[in-house]
Amino acid sequence: MELFVFLVAGGACIVGALGVVLSKNPVHAALSLVGTLFGIAVLFIAQEAHFLAAVQVIVYAGAIVVLFLFVLMLLGVDRAEDLSIEPLGGGQRIAAVIVGLAVLALPLFAIWSTDGDATGAAPQTGDTNLIDPLVPNVNQLGESLFTTYLFAFEVTSVLLVIAVVGAVVLARKVKRGELVNDPLVEARDAERAAVEAAAEADEAPADEEPTTESEPAEADA
């Protein structure tokens, strides 16, 4: 039964991850991410980490993904992008491949450096990450988050807020009615127009002089 649950949950995670990467519609990609998060929650339950499973569903699938969808629809990018109009350059594709391989190499190197133990060395007596089987894991996780890892926890929340604000600022499409004329730009355009008008006025007499001198000559002839 445990193997069956692992295969089903792992398959859901893989299918959802592929949907995130391969979906052309951002909304469909976000919904595929929900499937991946639910699969991870089931794996947490299989490992008897009930608190992490609840956090995975409530915080990630229930809050962060909903926030992603809200931002996507607010910015009006809930459509598939036409890459034939704005194709990716060759340098961007090469950079994406290099970054993807580097990200894949990080966990592989971590597993190789720890001889297959992905979490590193087992905690010893007196270590801060030692799990007490007599204390519920919710109490231990809460104590670790708000004591030992409080600064990292708060910095992560600030980074998430900055990322959302930056995405809104960068992807926001300015409407024509919201455009505001810049006084400095208007003054520069007026000065440029004045200089061009003065240059045209200076060139006009020089072009007319040959015609005025040729008139007496034609009269004498």
N, C-alpha and C positions, 0 to 999 in steps of 0.2 A: 504493500500500500504506500509506503514511504517513497519507494522508487517511482511509482505511478504519479504521485503528487509532484515529485521533483521534475519528472519529464514533462508533465502538463504545464507546470508553472514556468519551467525553463523555456519550453516551446513558445509560450505566450510572450515571454520577455524578448525572445529572438525575433518573433514575428512583429511585435510592436516596434522594436528597434529598427528593423528593416523598413517598416512603414514610415518611421520618422525620417529616415535617410532618403527613401525613394519617392515619397509623396511629393507631387508638384504643388499641391494646394497646402498652404501653411496650416489651415484649420484641420485638415485631415492628418497632417503630421503631428499636431498637438494632441489630437484624439488618439493616435497611435501611441503617443507617449503615455497616455493614461493606461492603456493596456499593459505597457511595460512596467509601470509603477505598481499596478495591481498584481502582476506576476511576482515582482520582488517582495511585495507584502506577503504573499502566500509562502514564499521561501522563508521569510522571517518567522512566520507561524510554525513552519516545519522545524525550525531551529529553536522553538520555544521562546522566541524574542517577541512577545506579544506587544510590548510597548512600541518597539520599532515598527511593527506591522501597522499599528494604529496611527502612528505618526506618518508613516508612508502614505496611507490612504487619506487621512484628514488634512495634513499639511501640504503634501506634494500633489496628489491627485485631486484633492478637494479645494486647494487654495492657489497654489502656484500655477497649475495648468489653467485654472479658470482665469487667473490674472493674465497669462499669456494670450488666451483667447480674447479677453477684453481688450488688450492692447492691439492685437491684430485687427479686430473689427473696428476699433476706434480710429486706427490709422488708415483704414480702407485698403489693407493689403491682404484681404482674405480671398485672393484670387491667385491662379497660377501665373507665374511670371513668364513672359514670352522671351526666351533667350535669343531668338532670331533678331529681335529688335535691339537688345542690349546684350550681346554675347559676352561671355567671360573671356578675358584675354589669356594668351598662352602662359604668361607669367603667373596669373592667378591659379590656373589649374596645376601648374608645377608646384607652387607654394602649398596648395591644398593637399597634394599627394605627400609632400615632405612632412607637413604638420601631422597628417593622419598616421603616417608610418612612425613618427616620433611618439605620438600619443599611444599607439599600439605597443611600441617597444618599452614604454615605462612600466606597465604592469608585468610584462614578461620578464624584464630585468629584475623587478622586485621579487617575483616568485623564484627566479633562478638564484638570486643572492641569499635567499632564506631557506634554500633546500626544500622548496615546496610548502613551507609554512608561511602563508601570505601575511599573517599578522605579526611575524617576527618572533622573537624569543618569548617563551612562556613567562608570565609574571611570577616573581618570587614573593616570599613572605615579606610584607612591609612595603611592597610597591604600591603606587597610587592606582594603578590599573588592575590590581588584583580583585577578582570578583568573589564576594563572600556568598556562598550558597545559602546561608541562613537569612540574608537580607534580600528583599525583592529587587529585581533589576531596575524597576522604575525609580526606586529611591536612590540606588547607586548612580544611575544615569543623571538624575536631577542634581544630585550633589556634585558630580563631576562637571556638569555643564555650568553651574552657577558658582563654582569655587575655582577648580583648577583651570578650566577652559573657558572662563567667563569672557576674557578679553577677545579670544578667537571667535567665540559665539557672537558677540556684539559686532565685531568687525565684519563677519560674514553677512549679518543682517543689513549693515550699512552698505556693503558692496552690492547686495541685491537691489536695494533701493536706487543706488546710483546707476546700476545697469538698466533698470526700467526707465528712469528719467532720461538717460542717454539715448535709449532706443526711441523714446517718444520724440525727443528733440531732433534726432538725425533722420527719422523716417517720416516726420510730419510734413504733409504737403500743404504749402501756403496757397490759399485761394486768391483769385484775382482781386476780389473785393477787400481782402485784408492787407494788400500791399500799401505801404506808406511811403510817400515821397521823401527822400532824404534831402534836407536843405543843402548839405555840402555837395551832393551829387548835382542838384539843380544849379547851384552856383558855378560848379565846374563846367557844366554843359553850357550855361549862359556865357561864361568867359570864352569857352572854345568857339561858340557861335559868333561872338563879337570879334575874335581874332580872325576867323575865316571871312567874315564880312569885310573887315578892314583890308585883308589881303586881296580880296576880289575888287574892292574899290581902288586899290593901288594899281592893279593890273589893268583895269578898264581904260584909263587915259592912254597908257602905253599902246594898247591895241588900236585906239582910235586915231593916234597921231599920223600914221602913214596915210590914212584916208583923207585927212584934212589937208596934208601937204600936196597930195596929188590933184586936188581940185583946181588950184591956180594954174598948174601945168596944163591941164586939159583945157582951161579957158584960153590960155595963150595960143595953144595949138589951133 
